[in-house]
Amino acid sequence: MFACGLHLAMQCHVEMTPEMIEVWCKSWPAEVEGLNPLPSTVQTPEQMLMQVQDRLPAMRQLADHLYSVWIRGLKSD
């Protein structure tokens, strides 16, 4: 993640929803095809779904804070 002037670039998804996670879990087999063994950083659908309720509130709080700070830095001319 980085900011360059008014631009914010991220390679993560702080806007996750339970529905997005379910869709991604369904496409997981195609995403990891050919990865044997799986890298240690790759979570299985079972791991993701087990952690949704615990982790989503913290991610939403992070997203709210991140975007609030970024938006305050935007200046209209």
PDB file with SEQRES, HELIX, SHEET and CRYST1 records, atoms N, CA, C and O in Angstrom:
SEQRES   1 A   77  MET PHE ALA CYS GLY LEU HIS LEU ALA MET GLN CYS HIS          
SEQRES   2 A   77  VAL GLU MET THR PRO GLU MET ILE GLU VAL TRP CYS LYS          
SEQRES   3 A   77  SER TRP PRO ALA GLU VAL GLU GLY LEU ASN PRO LEU PRO          
SEQRES   4 A   77  SER THR VAL GLN THR PRO GLU GLN MET LEU MET GLN VAL          
SEQRES   5 A   77  GLN ASP ARG LEU PRO ALA MET ARG GLN LEU ALA ASP HIS          
SEQRES   6 A   77  LEU TYR SER VAL TRP ILE ARG GLY LEU LYS SER ASP              
HELIX    1 AA1 PRO A   18  VAL A   32  1                                  15    
HELIX    2 AA2 PRO A   45  GLY A   73  1                                  29    
SHEET    1 AA1 2 PHE A   2  CYS A   4  0                                        
SHEET    2 AA1 2 HIS A   7  ALA A   9 -1                                        
CRYST1    1.000    1.000    1.000  90.00  90.00  90.00 P 1           1          
ATOM      1  N   MET A   1       0.844  -1.153   0.000  1.00  0.00           N  
ATOM      2  CA  MET A   1       0.000   0.000   0.000  1.00  0.00           C  
ATOM      3  C   MET A   1       0.900   1.230   0.000  1.00  0.00           C  
ATOM      4  O   MET A   1       1.899   1.283   0.717  1.00  0.00           O  
ATOM      5  N   PHE A   2       0.532   2.216  -0.813  1.00  0.00           N  
ATOM      6  CA  PHE A   2       1.270   3.477  -0.790  1.00  0.00           C  
ATOM      7  C   PHE A   2       0.378   4.607  -1.269  1.00  0.00           C  
ATOM      8  O   PHE A   2      -0.633   4.390  -1.937  1.00  0.00           O  
ATOM      9  N   ALA A   3       0.775   5.813  -0.912  1.00  0.00           N  
ATOM     10  CA  ALA A   3       0.088   7.014  -1.366  1.00  0.00           C  
ATOM     11  C   ALA A   3       1.078   7.835  -2.162  1.00  0.00           C  
ATOM     12  O   ALA A   3       2.241   7.967  -1.779  1.00  0.00           O  
ATOM     13  N   CYS A   4       0.616   8.387  -3.270  1.00  0.00           N  
ATOM     14  CA  CYS A   4       1.437   9.248  -4.107  1.00  0.00           C  
ATOM     15  C   CYS A   4       0.562  10.459  -4.440  1.00  0.00           C  
ATOM     16  O   CYS A   4      -0.316  10.396  -5.300  1.00  0.00           O  
ATOM     17  N   GLY A   5       0.820  11.538  -3.749  1.00  0.00           N  
ATOM     18  CA  GLY A   5      -0.045  12.699  -3.920  1.00  0.00           C  
ATOM     19  C   GLY A   5      -1.442  12.353  -3.424  1.00  0.00           C  
ATOM     20  O   GLY A   5      -1.611  11.886  -2.298  1.00  0.00           O  
ATOM     21  N   LEU A   6      -2.432  12.583  -4.261  1.00  0.00           N  
ATOM     22  CA  LEU A   6      -3.811  12.288  -3.888  1.00  0.00           C  
ATOM     23  C   LEU A   6      -4.197  10.829  -4.143  1.00  0.00           C  
ATOM     24  O   LEU A   6      -5.310  10.417  -3.818  1.00  0.00           O  
ATOM     25  N   HIS A   7      -3.297  10.062  -4.712  1.00  0.00           N  
ATOM     26  CA  HIS A   7      -3.609   8.694  -5.119  1.00  0.00           C  
ATOM     27  C   HIS A   7      -3.233   7.691  -4.033  1.00  0.00           C  
ATOM     28  O   HIS A   7      -2.155   7.765  -3.443  1.00  0.00           O  
ATOM     29  N   LEU A   8      -4.132   6.765  -3.785  1.00  0.00           N  
ATOM     30  CA  LEU A   8      -3.906   5.708  -2.816  1.00  0.00           C  
ATOM     31  C   LEU A   8      -3.906   4.386  -3.575  1.00  0.00           C  
ATOM     32  O   LEU A   8      -4.864   4.076  -4.282  1.00  0.00           O  
ATOM     33  N   ALA A   9      -2.843   3.610  -3.433  1.00  0.00           N  
ATOM     34  CA  ALA A   9      -2.724   2.328  -4.133  1.00  0.00           C  
ATOM     35  C   ALA A   9      -2.629   1.209  -3.102  1.00  0.00           C  
ATOM     36  O   ALA A   9      -1.840   1.282  -2.159  1.00  0.00           O  
ATOM     37  N   MET A  10      -3.440   0.179  -3.292  1.00  0.00           N  
ATOM     38  CA  MET A  10      -3.442  -0.935  -2.344  1.00  0.00           C  
ATOM     39  C   MET A  10      -3.473  -2.259  -3.098  1.00  0.00           C  
ATOM     40  O   MET A  10      -4.111  -2.376  -4.145  1.00  0.00           O  
ATOM     41  N   GLN A  11      -2.792  -3.233  -2.564  1.00  0.00           N  
ATOM     42  CA  GLN A  11      -2.843  -4.595  -3.092  1.00  0.00           C  
ATOM     43  C   GLN A  11      -3.470  -5.477  -2.007  1.00  0.00           C  
ATOM     44  O   GLN A  11      -2.985  -6.568  -1.707  1.00  0.00           O  
ATOM     45  N   CYS A  12      -4.528  -4.983  -1.449  1.00  0.00           N  
ATOM     46  CA  CYS A  12      -5.255  -5.722  -0.426  1.00  0.00           C  
ATOM     47  C   CYS A  12      -6.713  -5.294  -0.512  1.00  0.00           C  
ATOM     48  O   CYS A  12      -7.053  -4.358  -1.235  1.00  0.00           O  
ATOM     49  N   HIS A  13      -7.554  -5.973   0.217  1.00  0.00           N  
ATOM     50  CA  HIS A  13      -8.987  -5.675   0.153  1.00  0.00           C  
ATOM     51  C   HIS A  13      -9.522  -5.426   1.549  1.00  0.00           C  
ATOM     52  O   HIS A  13      -9.955  -6.354   2.232  1.00  0.00           O  
ATOM     53  N   VAL A  14      -9.493  -4.170   1.972  1.00  0.00           N  
ATOM     54  CA  VAL A  14     -10.016  -3.828   3.284  1.00  0.00           C  
ATOM     55  C   VAL A  14     -11.535  -3.646   3.244  1.00  0.00           C  
ATOM     56  O   VAL A  14     -12.161  -3.397   4.274  1.00  0.00           O  
ATOM     57  N   GLU A  15     -12.118  -3.769   2.060  1.00  0.00           N  
ATOM     58  CA  GLU A  15     -13.555  -3.575   1.895  1.00  0.00           C  
ATOM     59  C   GLU A  15     -14.325  -4.900   1.879  1.00  0.00           C  
ATOM     60  O   GLU A  15     -15.469  -4.946   1.428  1.00  0.00           O  
ATOM     61  N   MET A  16     -13.711  -5.955   2.360  1.00  0.00           N  
ATOM     62  CA  MET A  16     -14.286  -7.295   2.286  1.00  0.00           C  
ATOM     63  C   MET A  16     -15.673  -7.385   2.924  1.00  0.00           C  
ATOM     64  O   MET A  16     -15.967  -6.723   3.920  1.00  0.00           O  
ATOM     65  N   THR A  17     -16.503  -8.217   2.324  1.00  0.00           N  
ATOM     66  CA  THR A  17     -17.819  -8.546   2.881  1.00  0.00           C  
ATOM     67  C   THR A  17     -17.910 -10.066   2.947  1.00  0.00           C  
ATOM     68  O   THR A  17     -17.168 -10.759   2.251  1.00  0.00           O  
ATOM     69  N   PRO A  18     -18.812 -10.594   3.776  1.00  0.00           N  
ATOM     70  CA  PRO A  18     -18.989 -12.048   3.805  1.00  0.00           C  
ATOM     71  C   PRO A  18     -19.324 -12.619   2.427  1.00  0.00           C  
ATOM     72  O   PRO A  18     -18.882 -13.713   2.078  1.00  0.00           O  
ATOM     73  N   GLU A  19     -20.106 -11.872   1.650  1.00  0.00           N  
ATOM     74  CA  GLU A  19     -20.484 -12.336   0.316  1.00  0.00           C  
ATOM     75  C   GLU A  19     -19.269 -12.422  -0.611  1.00  0.00           C  
ATOM     76  O   GLU A  19     -19.137 -13.378  -1.376  1.00  0.00           O  
ATOM     77  N   MET A  20     -18.393 -11.436  -0.543  1.00  0.00           N  
ATOM     78  CA  MET A  20     -17.174 -11.463  -1.359  1.00  0.00           C  
ATOM     79  C   MET A  20     -16.313 -12.665  -0.995  1.00  0.00           C  
ATOM     80  O   MET A  20     -15.764 -13.336  -1.869  1.00  0.00           O  
ATOM     81  N   ILE A  21     -16.202 -12.925   0.283  1.00  0.00           N  
ATOM     82  CA  ILE A  21     -15.383 -14.042   0.732  1.00  0.00           C  
ATOM     83  C   ILE A  21     -15.960 -15.368   0.247  1.00  0.00           C  
ATOM     84  O   ILE A  21     -15.213 -16.256  -0.165  1.00  0.00           O  
ATOM     85  N   GLU A  22     -17.282 -15.506   0.293  1.00  0.00           N  
ATOM     86  CA  GLU A  22     -17.924 -16.731  -0.204  1.00  0.00           C  
ATOM     87  C   GLU A  22     -17.665 -16.932  -1.691  1.00  0.00           C  
ATOM     88  O   GLU A  22     -17.366 -18.046  -2.123  1.00  0.00           O  
ATOM     89  N   VAL A  23     -17.778 -15.864  -2.476  1.00  0.00           N  
ATOM     90  CA  VAL A  23     -17.524 -15.957  -3.915  1.00  0.00           C  
ATOM     91  C   VAL A  23     -16.077 -16.354  -4.171  1.00  0.00           C  
ATOM     92  O   VAL A  23     -15.805 -17.221  -5.002  1.00  0.00           O  
ATOM     93  N   TRP A  24     -15.150 -15.723  -3.458  1.00  0.00           N  
ATOM     94  CA  TRP A  24     -13.733 -16.042  -3.630  1.00  0.00           C  
ATOM     95  C   TRP A  24     -13.441 -17.481  -3.231  1.00  0.00           C  
ATOM     96  O   TRP A  24     -12.620 -18.150  -3.859  1.00  0.00           O  
ATOM     97  N   CYS A  25     -14.109 -17.954  -2.193  1.00  0.00           N  
ATOM     98  CA  CYS A  25     -13.898 -19.340  -1.763  1.00  0.00           C  
ATOM     99  C   CYS A  25     -14.357 -20.322  -2.842  1.00  0.00           C  
ATOM    100  O   CYS A  25     -13.749 -21.377  -3.025  1.00  0.00           O  
ATOM    101  N   LYS A  26     -15.424 -19.975  -3.552  1.00  0.00           N  
ATOM    102  CA  LYS A  26     -15.910 -20.846  -4.631  1.00  0.00           C  
ATOM    103  C   LYS A  26     -14.925 -20.902  -5.794  1.00  0.00           C  
ATOM    104  O   LYS A  26     -14.811 -21.929  -6.463  1.00  0.00           O  
ATOM    105  N   SER A  27     -14.212 -19.803  -6.038  1.00  0.00           N  
ATOM    106  CA  SER A  27     -13.258 -19.785  -7.151  1.00  0.00           C  
ATOM    107  C   SER A  27     -11.857 -20.227  -6.717  1.00  0.00           C  
ATOM    108  O   SER A  27     -10.942 -20.270  -7.538  1.00  0.00           O  
ATOM    109  N   TRP A  28     -11.687 -20.553  -5.447  1.00  0.00           N  
ATOM    110  CA  TRP A  28     -10.394 -20.910  -4.882  1.00  0.00           C  
ATOM    111  C   TRP A  28      -9.713 -22.062  -5.616  1.00  0.00           C  
ATOM    112  O   TRP A  28      -8.523 -21.950  -5.911  1.00  0.00           O  
ATOM    113  N   PRO A  29     -10.404 -23.172  -5.930  1.00  0.00           N  
ATOM    114  CA  PRO A  29      -9.711 -24.278  -6.603  1.00  0.00           C  
ATOM    115  C   PRO A  29      -9.012 -23.857  -7.895  1.00  0.00           C  
ATOM    116  O   PRO A  29      -7.891 -24.291  -8.162  1.00  0.00           O  
ATOM    117  N   ALA A  30      -9.658 -23.027  -8.687  1.00  0.00           N  
ATOM    118  CA  ALA A  30      -9.049 -22.579  -9.942  1.00  0.00           C  
ATOM    119  C   ALA A  30      -7.870 -21.641  -9.675  1.00  0.00           C  
ATOM    120  O   ALA A  30      -6.892 -21.640 -10.422  1.00  0.00           O  
ATOM    121  N   GLU A  31      -7.964 -20.849  -8.614  1.00  0.00           N  
ATOM    122  CA  GLU A  31      -6.903 -19.895  -8.282  1.00  0.00           C  
ATOM    123  C   GLU A  31      -5.609 -20.587  -7.854  1.00  0.00           C  
ATOM    124  O   GLU A  31      -4.516 -20.093  -8.130  1.00  0.00           O  
ATOM    125  N   VAL A  32      -5.734 -21.724  -7.183  1.00  0.00           N  
ATOM    126  CA  VAL A  32      -4.537 -22.389  -6.648  1.00  0.00           C  
ATOM    127  C   VAL A  32      -4.116 -23.604  -7.472  1.00  0.00           C  
ATOM    128  O   VAL A  32      -3.184 -24.320  -7.108  1.00  0.00           O  
ATOM    129  N   GLU A  33      -4.804 -23.825  -8.571  1.00  0.00           N  
ATOM    130  CA  GLU A  33      -4.459 -24.968  -9.422  1.00  0.00           C  
ATOM    131  C   GLU A  33      -2.980 -24.901  -9.805  1.00  0.00           C  
ATOM    132  O   GLU A  33      -2.494 -23.873 -10.276  1.00  0.00           O  
ATOM    133  N   GLY A  34      -2.292 -25.987  -9.599  1.00  0.00           N  
ATOM    134  CA  GLY A  34      -0.882 -26.065  -9.954  1.00  0.00           C  
ATOM    135  C   GLY A  34       0.060 -25.642  -8.842  1.00  0.00           C  
ATOM    136  O   GLY A  34       1.275 -25.787  -8.977  1.00  0.00           O  
ATOM    137  N   LEU A  35      -0.475 -25.124  -7.746  1.00  0.00           N  
ATOM    138  CA  LEU A  35       0.386 -24.751  -6.618  1.00  0.00           C  
ATOM    139  C   LEU A  35       0.475 -25.947  -5.672  1.00  0.00           C  
ATOM    140  O   LEU A  35      -0.435 -26.199  -4.882  1.00  0.00           O  
ATOM    141  N   ASN A  36       1.566 -26.665  -5.764  1.00  0.00           N  
ATOM    142  CA  ASN A  36       1.742 -27.818  -4.899  1.00  0.00           C  
ATOM    143  C   ASN A  36       3.181 -27.870  -4.443  1.00  0.00           C  
ATOM    144  O   ASN A  36       4.060 -28.113  -5.270  1.00  0.00           O  
ATOM    145  N   PRO A  37       3.462 -27.662  -3.204  1.00  0.00           N  
ATOM    146  CA  PRO A  37       2.512 -27.387  -2.127  1.00  0.00           C  
ATOM    147  C   PRO A  37       2.058 -25.932  -2.147  1.00  0.00           C  
ATOM    148  O   PRO A  37       2.663 -25.082  -2.800  1.00  0.00           O  
ATOM    149  N   LEU A  38       0.980 -25.668  -1.418  1.00  0.00           N  
ATOM    150  CA  LEU A  38       0.497 -24.293  -1.310  1.00  0.00           C  
ATOM    151  C   LEU A  38       1.487 -23.461  -0.507  1.00  0.00           C  
ATOM    152  O   LEU A  38       2.018 -23.940   0.495  1.00  0.00           O  
ATOM    153  N   PRO A  39       1.745 -22.235  -0.922  1.00  0.00           N  
ATOM    154  CA  PRO A  39       2.584 -21.355  -0.094  1.00  0.00           C  
ATOM    155  C   PRO A  39       1.942 -21.179   1.287  1.00  0.00           C  
ATOM    156  O   PRO A  39       0.718 -21.222   1.410  1.00  0.00           O  
ATOM    157  N   SER A  40       2.741 -20.987   2.298  1.00  0.00           N  
ATOM    158  CA  SER A  40       2.215 -20.865   3.660  1.00  0.00           C  
ATOM    159  C   SER A  40       1.304 -19.656   3.832  1.00  0.00           C  
ATOM    160  O   SER A  40       0.521 -19.605   4.781  1.00  0.00           O  
ATOM    161  N   THR A  41       1.394 -18.685   2.932  1.00  0.00           N  
ATOM    162  CA  THR A  41       0.564 -17.485   3.032  1.00  0.00           C  
ATOM    163  C   THR A  41      -0.822 -17.674   2.423  1.00  0.00           C  
ATOM    164  O   THR A  41      -1.672 -16.794   2.557  1.00  0.00           O  
ATOM    165  N   VAL A  42      -1.066 -18.791   1.763  1.00  0.00           N  
ATOM    166  CA  VAL A  42      -2.353 -19.042   1.124  1.00  0.00           C  
ATOM    167  C   VAL A  42      -3.295 -19.688   2.124  1.00  0.00           C  
ATOM    168  O   VAL A  42      -2.998 -20.742   2.685  1.00  0.00           O  
ATOM    169  N   GLN A  43      -4.438 -19.040   2.340  1.00  0.00           N  
ATOM    170  CA  GLN A  43      -5.445 -19.589   3.226  1.00  0.00           C  
ATOM    171  C   GLN A  43      -6.425 -20.435   2.429  1.00  0.00           C  
ATOM    172  O   GLN A  43      -6.767 -20.102   1.294  1.00  0.00           O  
ATOM    173  N   THR A  44      -6.870 -21.518   3.023  1.00  0.00           N  
ATOM    174  CA  THR A  44      -7.888 -22.358   2.386  1.00  0.00           C  
ATOM    175  C   THR A  44      -9.260 -21.739   2.619  1.00  0.00           C  
ATOM    176  O   THR A  44      -9.420 -20.919   3.523  1.00  0.00           O  
ATOM    177  N   PRO A  45     -10.258 -22.121   1.812  1.00  0.00           N  
ATOM    178  CA  PRO A  45     -11.612 -21.620   2.059  1.00  0.00           C  
ATOM    179  C   PRO A  45     -12.086 -21.929   3.484  1.00  0.00           C  
ATOM    180  O   PRO A  45     -12.753 -21.107   4.112  1.00  0.00           O  
ATOM    181  N   GLU A  46     -11.742 -23.098   3.978  1.00  0.00           N  
ATOM    182  CA  GLU A  46     -12.163 -23.462   5.337  1.00  0.00           C  
ATOM    183  C   GLU A  46     -11.580 -22.492   6.368  1.00  0.00           C  
ATOM    184  O   GLU A  46     -12.274 -22.070   7.292  1.00  0.00           O  
ATOM    185  N   GLN A  47     -10.305 -22.144   6.203  1.00  0.00           N  
ATOM    186  CA  GLN A  47      -9.666 -21.201   7.123  1.00  0.00           C  
ATOM    187  C   GLN A  47     -10.325 -19.829   7.034  1.00  0.00           C  
ATOM    188  O   GLN A  47     -10.597 -19.197   8.055  1.00  0.00           O  
ATOM    189  N   MET A  48     -10.579 -19.372   5.813  1.00  0.00           N  
ATOM    190  CA  MET A  48     -11.183 -18.052   5.639  1.00  0.00           C  
ATOM    191  C   MET A  48     -12.577 -17.997   6.244  1.00  0.00           C  
ATOM    192  O   MET A  48     -12.913 -17.057   6.963  1.00  0.00           O  
ATOM    193  N   LEU A  49     -13.381 -19.003   5.952  1.00  0.00           N  
ATOM    194  CA  LEU A  49     -14.763 -18.994   6.433  1.00  0.00           C  
ATOM    195  C   LEU A  49     -14.835 -19.124   7.949  1.00  0.00           C  
ATOM    196  O   LEU A  49     -15.735 -18.559   8.571  1.00  0.00           O  
ATOM    197  N   MET A  50     -13.906 -19.857   8.553  1.00  0.00           N  
ATOM    198  CA  MET A  50     -13.896 -19.991  10.014  1.00  0.00           C  
ATOM    199  C   MET A  50     -13.548 -18.671  10.693  1.00  0.00           C  
ATOM    200  O   MET A  50     -13.947 -18.452  11.837  1.00  0.00           O  
ATOM    201  N   GLN A  51     -12.821 -17.795  10.024  1.00  0.00           N  
ATOM    202  CA  GLN A  51     -12.324 -16.567  10.638  1.00  0.00           C  
ATOM    203  C   GLN A  51     -13.142 -15.321  10.294  1.00  0.00           C  
ATOM    204  O   GLN A  51     -12.863 -14.242  10.817  1.00  0.00           O  
ATOM    205  N   VAL A  52     -14.137 -15.451   9.434  1.00  0.00           N  
ATOM    206  CA  VAL A  52     -14.893 -14.285   8.962  1.00  0.00           C  
ATOM    207  C   VAL A  52     -15.496 -13.504  10.128  1.00  0.00           C  
ATOM    208  O   VAL A  52     -15.297 -12.294  10.226  1.00  0.00           O  
ATOM    209  N   GLN A  53     -16.213 -14.166  10.992  1.00  0.00           N  
ATOM    210  CA  GLN A  53     -16.902 -13.459  12.075  1.00  0.00           C  
ATOM    211  C   GLN A  53     -15.938 -12.749  13.027  1.00  0.00           C  
ATOM    212  O   GLN A  53     -16.255 -11.683  13.553  1.00  0.00           O  
ATOM    213  N   ASP A  54     -14.769 -13.337  13.245  1.00  0.00           N  
ATOM    214  CA  ASP A  54     -13.795 -12.730  14.153  1.00  0.00           C  
ATOM    215  C   ASP A  54     -13.018 -11.588  13.508  1.00  0.00           C  
ATOM    216  O   ASP A  54     -12.698 -10.603  14.174  1.00  0.00           O  
ATOM    217  N   ARG A  55     -12.714 -11.712  12.226  1.00  0.00           N  
ATOM    218  CA  ARG A  55     -11.807 -10.748  11.584  1.00  0.00           C  
ATOM    219  C   ARG A  55     -12.502  -9.609  10.844  1.00  0.00           C  
ATOM    220  O   ARG A  55     -11.930  -8.528  10.706  1.00  0.00           O  
ATOM    221  N   LEU A  56     -13.720  -9.832  10.370  1.00  0.00           N  
ATOM    222  CA  LEU A  56     -14.387  -8.805   9.569  1.00  0.00           C  
ATOM    223  C   LEU A  56     -14.630  -7.497  10.325  1.00  0.00           C  
ATOM    224  O   LEU A  56     -14.411  -6.433   9.746  1.00  0.00           O  
ATOM    225  N   PRO A  57     -15.067  -7.516  11.577  1.00  0.00           N  
ATOM    226  CA  PRO A  57     -15.255  -6.229  12.276  1.00  0.00           C  
ATOM    227  C   PRO A  57     -13.961  -5.406  12.355  1.00  0.00           C  
ATOM    228  O   PRO A  57     -13.999  -4.189  12.173  1.00  0.00           O  
ATOM    229  N   ALA A  58     -12.840  -6.040  12.619  1.00  0.00           N  
ATOM    230  CA  ALA A  58     -11.571  -5.310  12.683  1.00  0.00           C  
ATOM    231  C   ALA A  58     -11.185  -4.768  11.310  1.00  0.00           C  
ATOM    232  O   ALA A  58     -10.659  -3.659  11.211  1.00  0.00           O  
ATOM    233  N   MET A  59     -11.442  -5.538  10.246  1.00  0.00           N  
ATOM    234  CA  MET A  59     -11.138  -5.046   8.893  1.00  0.00           C  
ATOM    235  C   MET A  59     -12.005  -3.855   8.540  1.00  0.00           C  
ATOM    236  O   MET A  59     -11.528  -2.906   7.918  1.00  0.00           O  
ATOM    237  N   ARG A  60     -13.274  -3.890   8.929  1.00  0.00           N  
ATOM    238  CA  ARG A  60     -14.161  -2.753   8.639  1.00  0.00           C  
ATOM    239  C   ARG A  60     -13.703  -1.507   9.380  1.00  0.00           C  
ATOM    240  O   ARG A  60     -13.729  -0.404   8.834  1.00  0.00           O  
ATOM    241  N   GLN A  61     -13.288  -1.687  10.614  1.00  0.00           N  
ATOM    242  CA  GLN A  61     -12.782  -0.556  11.395  1.00  0.00           C  
ATOM    243  C   GLN A  61     -11.519   0.014  10.748  1.00  0.00           C  
ATOM    244  O   GLN A  61     -11.360   1.231  10.655  1.00  0.00           O  
ATOM    245  N   LEU A  62     -10.635  -0.856  10.309  1.00  0.00           N  
ATOM    246  CA  LEU A  62      -9.421  -0.421   9.619  1.00  0.00           C  
ATOM    247  C   LEU A  62      -9.764   0.319   8.333  1.00  0.00           C  
ATOM    248  O   LEU A  62      -9.192   1.371   8.049  1.00  0.00           O  
ATOM    249  N   ALA A  63     -10.697  -0.226   7.554  1.00  0.00           N  
ATOM    250  CA  ALA A  63     -11.092   0.420   6.297  1.00  0.00           C  
ATOM    251  C   ALA A  63     -11.684   1.799   6.561  1.00  0.00           C  
ATOM    252  O   ALA A  63     -11.353   2.762   5.868  1.00  0.00           O  
ATOM    253  N   ASP A  64     -12.557   1.898   7.557  1.00  0.00           N  
ATOM    254  CA  ASP A  64     -13.151   3.201   7.890  1.00  0.00           C  
ATOM    255  C   ASP A  64     -12.068   4.212   8.254  1.00  0.00           C  
ATOM    256  O   ASP A  64     -12.102   5.353   7.794  1.00  0.00           O  
ATOM    257  N   HIS A  65     -11.127   3.805   9.063  1.00  0.00           N  
ATOM    258  CA  HIS A  65     -10.051   4.712   9.481  1.00  0.00           C  
ATOM    259  C   HIS A  65      -9.159   5.088   8.289  1.00  0.00           C  
ATOM    260  O   HIS A  65      -8.847   6.260   8.080  1.00  0.00           O  
ATOM    261  N   LEU A  66      -8.765   4.094   7.529  1.00  0.00           N  
ATOM    262  CA  LEU A  66      -7.887   4.320   6.381  1.00  0.00           C  
ATOM    263  C   LEU A  66      -8.512   5.306   5.398  1.00  0.00           C  
ATOM    264  O   LEU A  66      -7.876   6.284   5.004  1.00  0.00           O  
ATOM    265  N   TYR A  67      -9.753   5.048   5.006  1.00  0.00           N  
ATOM    266  CA  TYR A  67     -10.390   5.915   4.019  1.00  0.00           C  
ATOM    267  C   TYR A  67     -10.721   7.288   4.598  1.00  0.00           C  
ATOM    268  O   TYR A  67     -10.673   8.284   3.876  1.00  0.00           O  
ATOM    269  N   SER A  68     -11.053   7.360   5.876  1.00  0.00           N  
ATOM    270  CA  SER A  68     -11.338   8.666   6.499  1.00  0.00           C  
ATOM    271  C   SER A  68     -10.101   9.552   6.491  1.00  0.00           C  
ATOM    272  O   SER A  68     -10.182  10.733   6.152  1.00  0.00           O  
ATOM    273  N   VAL A  69      -8.965   8.990   6.859  1.00  0.00           N  
ATOM    274  CA  VAL A  69      -7.715   9.762   6.863  1.00  0.00           C  
ATOM    275  C   VAL A  69      -7.352  10.174   5.442  1.00  0.00           C  
ATOM    276  O   VAL A  69      -6.947  11.313   5.209  1.00  0.00           O  
ATOM    277  N   TRP A  70      -7.496   9.255   4.492  1.00  0.00           N  
ATOM    278  CA  TRP A  70      -7.152   9.558   3.105  1.00  0.00           C  
ATOM    279  C   TRP A  70      -8.067  10.670   2.552  1.00  0.00           C  
ATOM    280  O   TRP A  70      -7.595  11.600   1.897  1.00  0.00           O  
ATOM    281  N   ILE A  71      -9.361  10.564   2.822  1.00  0.00           N  
ATOM    282  CA  ILE A  71     -10.321  11.543   2.307  1.00  0.00           C  
ATOM    283  C   ILE A  71     -10.045  12.923   2.892  1.00  0.00           C  
ATOM    284  O   ILE A  71     -10.167  13.925   2.187  1.00  0.00           O  
ATOM    285  N   ARG A  72      -9.676  12.991   4.165  1.00  0.00           N  
ATOM    286  CA  ARG A  72      -9.352  14.292   4.769  1.00  0.00           C  
ATOM    287  C   ARG A  72      -8.159  14.946   4.066  1.00  0.00           C  
ATOM    288  O   ARG A  72      -8.043  16.171   4.046  1.00  0.00           O  
ATOM    289  N   GLY A  73      -7.285  14.138   3.497  1.00  0.00           N  
ATOM    290  CA  GLY A  73      -6.114  14.671   2.813  1.00  0.00           C  
ATOM    291  C   GLY A  73      -6.402  15.178   1.408  1.00  0.00           C  
ATOM    292  O   GLY A  73      -5.572  15.862   0.810  1.00  0.00           O  
ATOM    293  N   LEU A  74      -7.574  14.845   0.880  1.00  0.00           N  
ATOM    294  CA  LEU A  74      -7.946  15.333  -0.456  1.00  0.00           C  
ATOM    295  C   LEU A  74      -8.346  16.797  -0.369  1.00  0.00           C  
ATOM    296  O   LEU A  74      -9.093  17.189   0.526  1.00  0.00           O  
ATOM    297  N   LYS A  75      -7.863  17.577  -1.269  1.00  0.00           N  
ATOM    298  CA  LYS A  75      -8.198  19.001  -1.274  1.00  0.00           C  
ATOM    299  C   LYS A  75      -8.867  19.338  -2.598  1.00  0.00           C  
ATOM    300  O   LYS A  75      -8.349  19.002  -3.663  1.00  0.00           O  
ATOM    301  N   SER A  76      -9.992  19.989  -2.534  1.00  0.00           N  
ATOM    302  CA  SER A  76     -10.632  20.415  -3.785  1.00  0.00           C  
ATOM    303  C   SER A  76     -10.116  21.802  -4.165  1.00  0.00           C  
ATOM    304  O   SER A  76      -9.920  22.671  -3.316  1.00  0.00           O  
ATOM    305  N   ASP A  77      -9.912  21.970  -5.423  1.00  0.00           N  
ATOM    306  CA  ASP A  77      -9.397  23.267  -5.915  1.00  0.00           C  
ATOM    307  C   ASP A  77     -10.530  24.163  -6.341  1.00  0.00           C  
ATOM    308  O   ASP A  77     -10.295  25.288  -6.781  1.00  0.00           O  
TER     309      ASP A  77                                                      
END                                                                             
